[in-house]
Amino acid sequence: MMVRYGLRALYYVHSILGLVPYELNNQTGLRRSKCKRRWTLTIGCTTVVLVCFSFCTVWLEDTLSFATFVDALLIRSLVLVEFTIRYGTVVLCFYQLLRHEVSLHRYVQRFVVIGKSVVVRCNSRSYASVQRMVYALLAKLLIADVGLCTLFAMNSGIKRHETSAHVYRTVNIYVVMMSSQFTNLLLLMLLFGSYVYAQINKQLDRTVHRLASFETQQSYWCRRRVRVQQICCDASDTIDRLCTLHQELTEIVRAIVSIFQLPVMLMNLNQFIVLVSRIYFVYILSAQLKHRSDYMSYHRFFNSILYICFETVQCFLLALGSSVIAQEARRPGTTMNVFVNAWLDTRTERSIELFTLAVLATDARIRIGGMYVLNMAFVFSLATTVNVYLIVLVQFQLNID
């Protein structure tokens, strides 16, 4: 019951934000709705207008005194690039969502059908794993998304008469919140995709180990040829069915990722720029906070720390979800390689061979734009690159001083 309430809470939050243009129905699940589509279109158009207004405000009105020291010019350039990428990401997300609404609805419906066909009887252990996934997403939504964005809004450090700065900051927090909710939708797809893969692997593991008993208990099965033949036929049917579901699920995940690969690429690029600019900004603030109080403030220092933590959480969770689903998708290859030195009929051997070849021939990794693979190795590579750029920036700042 709590899982259902949690999923409904996630649905309503993202539906209010215009990221789910579908209506929830108890009998048919998600179905297309003109009202929801119009709401998504309204939110998307409003976001575009707010983004354009905020972007013009940043460019035309210099609300911060950047002339007080030279380092601010470099920081301001990085922040402007960061704003451009972030705003473009949110606008592109709405564009892709509305453009591929029909395809996404078909993929989601088929995704749910595959999940229901695999999870026929949900035992307590698998139900607990679903609970953990839903609670983790709710915790991220409340703590990392809503909590940090609330701290951003409360810790503004902007004077009351600076109306344009307040408007820009409000729009910026809204865009950051929308970007994080788009990440939540991708995480939901990755986590439940990995759960469905895990259920496929469990059924496959039980089937293969049942065939392996022909080898470990030869004296028992050698006198039951008819029963062995029946078990082999059932195993072959199960393996063929699981192979079809596995391949179809892989195609659905790859299709959804291909639709949103450009927004994900921009999000990763924005996370890199945020980490570089804000860590360098924190370094400048900690070094010169006592001497330049006209520009430096504890508000900006605290917000920079929060924003670094915010983007780090988003990047880490997205890479972790991509890594987990790729591992679960490749696991049948290991299960099918269990050597069974016993008699199996030709059909069963062919089913095992076809499933093994299908898994080996399919790249289940989350590849973004054909340029890089989104996994934990990407996080390590990102951290290394950020470290290199920070060293260059610190050396540049020391040469200026």
N, C-alpha and C positions, 0 to 999 in steps of 0.2 A: 504493500500500500504506500509506504514512504517513497519507494522508487517511482511509482506512478505520479505521486505528487511532485517529486523532484523534476521528473521529465516535463510535467505540465508547467512547472514554474519556469524552466528553461525555455519552453515553447512560447509562453506568454511574454516573457521578457524580450526575446528576439523578435516576436511578432509585433510588439509595440514599437520596437526600433525599426521595423520595416524590413528585417532581414529574412523573414519567413513568409513569402507571399502565398501561403497555403492555409486552408482551413482544416482544423482538427476535427475528425469525425470518429466516433467510437466504433462504428461498424467497418468503415472503409479506410480508416487511418487518415493520412493527409490527402486532401483533394484540392483541386484548383478552385480558386475563388476570384471573381472579378473585383469584389470589394477589397480583398487582401492585396490584389495586384495594384489597384488604384492607390491604396495606402502606401505600399512600397514605392510606387512612382512618386507620390507626394513627398514622402520622406527623402527620396533620392534627389528630387528637384530642389527641395528646401536646403538640403545639404550642399548642393552645388552652389546655390545663391549665397549661403553663409560662408562657404569656403572662399568664393570669389571676393566677397566683401572683406573677410578677415585677411586674405592675402594682400589685397590692395592697401589695407590698413598698415600691414607690416612694412610694405615697400614705401608708402608715401609719407607715413608719419613715424618719425624717429622718436618713439616714446622713451627710449633709453639714451643716456648720454654716453655714446660710444667714443666720443673724442677724448675722454679722460685718460685713456691709455691705449697703447698700440695693440695689445693682445685682444682687445674687444673686437677689433675689425675682423680678425681671423675667426673668432668665435661667432660673430654675427653672420659671416659668410656661411659657416657650417650650419648654423641654425636655419638660415634661409633655405639652404638646400634640403635640410631635414623637413621643414614645413612643406616645401614643394612636393617632396616624395610622399609624405604622409597624406596630404590632401588629395594628391593624385590617386593614391591607393584606395581611399574610401570611395571616391567618385567612380573609379574603375570597378570596385566591388559591386556597387549598385548597377552599373551598366551590364556587367557579366551576369548578374542575378536576373535581371529583367530580360536580357537577350536570350538566355538559355533556360528560361523558366519551364518550358515544356519538357526539355531533355532532363533537367534536374528532377522534376516531378516523376518522370518515368524511372530514373535511376533510384530515387529514394523508395518508390513503391516496390521495385524489384529487390532492393536491398532488404526491405522489411520481409518480403516473401521468403527470401533465402534464409534470413535469420529464424523465421518461424518454422521453416522446414527442417532446419538443423536442430534447433532447440525444441524438441518435441516434449520432453520431460525435463524441466529445469530442477535439478537437485539443489540441496541447500548450499553446496559449495559454489556452484556456478551462479546461483542467485546472490550469494555474498559478493562475488566478483562484480556483478552488475551494480550492486549497492555501492561498492567502493568507487566505481567509475562515476556514478551519478553524484555521490557526495563530494568527490574530488572536483568535479566541474562546478558544483554549487559553491564549494569553498573558494575556488578560484574566482568565481563571479562576485562573491560577497567581499572577499578579502583583497585579492589582487586588483580587481577591476573597480568595483564600487568604492571600496575602502581607500585605495590610493588616489582615485579621481576626486573623492571627497576631500582628502588631505590637500590635493592640489588647489582645490577651490577655496578652502579655508585659509591656506597659507599663501595668499596672493602677494602681500607686500606692496600693493598698488594704492596710491592715494585716491581719495573719493572723487576728486574733480577730474581725474583722468578717465573719462567715460569711454573713449575709444580703446584704451588699454583693457578696461573691464570687458568690453564686447569681444575683443580679440581673444582674451584669455578664456572666456566662456566658450567660444566657438572651438578653441584649441582643445579644451577638455572634452567637449562633445565629440570631436573627431577622434581623439585618443580612445574614448570609450567605444565608439563605433568600430574602430579597428580591432580592439580587444574582443568584442563580441563576434566579429567575423572569425577571429582565431578560435573562439569557443566552438563555433559551428564546425570548423575543420577538425578540432580535437574530438568533438562528439562523433564525427564520422570515423576518425582513426581509431578511437577507443572501442567503439562498438564493432567496427570492422575486425579489429584484432580479437575481440571476444568471439565473433562468429568463426573466424579462422581457428581459434582455440577449440571450439566445439567440434569443428570438422576434424581437427587433429585427434581429439579424444575418441571419436567414433572410429577413425582410421586406425588408431593405436589398438583399440579393443579388437578390431577385425583382424589385424595382422598378428597380434599375439594369440588369437584363437587358432589361426593357421599354424603358428609356431608350435602349438601344443601337439601337432601331428608328429613333430620330431622328438619332443621331450617325452611323449607318452606313446611310443610306437607300438608297444605290446598291447595297449588298449585299443588303438585305432586300427591296427592291422586286421582285426576280425570284424570291423564295421565299415566296410567299403561303401555301402549305400548311404550311411550317415555321413561319411567323409565327402561323398559326392554332393550331397545336399548342402553341407556346410560350405563347400567350395562354390557352389552356385550362388548361395546367399551372399558369400563374401565378395564374389565378382560383381553382383548387382550393387552391393553397398559401395564398393570401390569406384565403380563407374558413376554412380550417383554423386558421390563426394567429389570426384574429379570434375564433373560438370559444374557443381556448385562452386567449387574452388576457382575454376577458371572464370566463371561468370562473375563472381565476386571480385576477382582481380581486375577484370575489365571495367567493372563499375567504379572501383576505386581509382583506377587510372584515368577514366573518363572525367570524373569529378575533379581530380587534381589538375588535369589538362585544362579544364574550364577556368580554374582559378590560379593557374600557375604564374601568370603575370602579376596579379596582386600579391601573391606570396613572395615572388621575387622582389617586388618593391618593398614589402614589409621587411624582408631580411636585409635589404640595402639600407633601409631607414634605421633598423636596429644597429647596424654597424656604425652609421654616422652618429646616431645618438650616443652610443657608447664612447666613441672617440671624442666628440665635442663636449659631452657632459663630464666625462672623467677629466679632460683637460681643463674644463671650466672649474671643476672642483679643485684641481691643483692650483689654478691661478687664484681662486678665492681664498684657499687656505694659506697661500703664500703672501697675499697682499690685502687681506681683509681689514687689518688694523690700520693700514695707511691710507686707504681710499674708500672712505665711508660714503662718498657721494654716489658711487656706483655699486660697491660691494654691500651685500646685506646677507644676514642669516636666512632670510626668506629664500633667496635664490640658491644659497648653499644647500638648504634643506630640500628644496624642490628638485634640485639636480640629483641629489642622493636618491630621492624617491623615484625619479624618472629612470635612473639607471637600474634600480631594482625592478621596476615595472617592466621595462623592455627585456631585461635578463630573464624574468619569469616567463614572458610570452615566448621568447626564442627557445628557451630550454624545454618547455612543455611541448611545443610544436615539434621540435626535433626528437624528443623522447617518444611522442606518439607515433611519429613516422618510423622510428627505429623499431618499436615494438611490433607494429603491424607487418613490417617487412620480415622480422624474425619469425612471426607466426605463419606468414605465408610460405616461407621456405622450409618450415619444419616437416611437412610431409615427405620431402626428399630424404630426410634422415630416417623417418619411420619406414618408408618403403624399401630402404636398403638393408633391412634386417634379413639376414640370410636364413632361409628355411630349407634345410636339407631333408626334405620329405616330399612325398608324392603330391603334386597338385595338378589339377586338370589344365588343359591348354588355355581355356578361357580365363581362368584365374591368373595364370602367369602373364597372359597378354594384358589383362587389366592392370596388374601391378606395373608392368613395363610401360604402358601408356601413361599412367599417372606420374610415374617417375620422370619420364621424358618431358611431360607437360610442365612439371615443376621446374626442371632444370632449364628448359627453353624459355621460361617466362621470367622476366626481370621484375620482381615484386617490389623493388626499392622505389621510394618516392623521389622521382627525378624531376627537378624544376627546370623547365625550359630546355632540357637536354644539356644544361650547363653544369649542374652540381646535384649531388644526392643529399637530401635532407635527412640527416641522422646525427648520432652523437659525435661522429667524426667531424661533421660540419661545425658543431659547437666548438670543438677544440681548434679547428682551423680558424674560426672567427675570432676566438680569444687570442690566438697567436698573431693574427693580422692586426687586431686592435692594439696589442702590445707594441708591435713594430711601429705603427703610426704614432702612438703616443710618445715613443722614444724620439722620433723625428720632430714632433711638435715641441717637446720639452727642450731639445737641442736648439730649435729655432728660437724659442723664447729666451733661452740663455744667451744666445748670440745678440738678441735685441738689447737685453739689459747690459 
